[in-house]
Amino acid sequence: MLLRQNTSQDRERLRGAASCRGVTLIELITVIVIMGILLAMAAPRFFDAEVFEERGFYQEVASALRYGQKIAVGSGCPVRVSITATTYDLKQQAASGGRCNPADNTWPVQVLLADGQAASGTAPSGITLGPVTTYEFDALGQTDLGSNLNVTVGAMTMTVQAESGYVLIP
């Protein structure tokens, strides 16, 4: 039997096979840990929920104001809208003889949404609503405002037109 001596080609072949083995478990875990640390530091900057909450509450308030106007027109009873720094609320006068009682100044009847929940809401933490005001939609959908009302939710503004009661979202 002939023994063959290792040539430089054989050594190159062995060296190439050794370098194609892949990564070790320690290297893989190290990369995963580093990526986890980077993700933990960077993720809050990409996923700030306040912007989404502000936009959602803005849409909620606009929808509630429009709904209040439609309820006033549909029922023939005025709807009172109360806005504070963090809440909104829609109410109607109590009924008397199957009709609204214009003498009722307490506005005890909560306007209900189609799902039976009250047409009211509270701003998410860190989001403000304003200005603090109370106004009414009458049976024609008009308001008792002297001029247009700009309602702000955080950095966004909608306008309630005084004459028509239309809620304008830019």
PyMOL commands that set and color helices and strands:
alter all, ss='L'
color gray80, all
select helices_A, chain A and resi 8-19+25-46+49-75
alter helices_A, ss='H'
color red, helices_A
select strands_A, chain A and resi 79-83+87-92+95-96+99-100+109-110+120-122+129-130+133-137+149-153+156-160+167-168
alter strands_A, ss='S'
color yellow, strands_A
deselect
rebuild
show_as cartoon
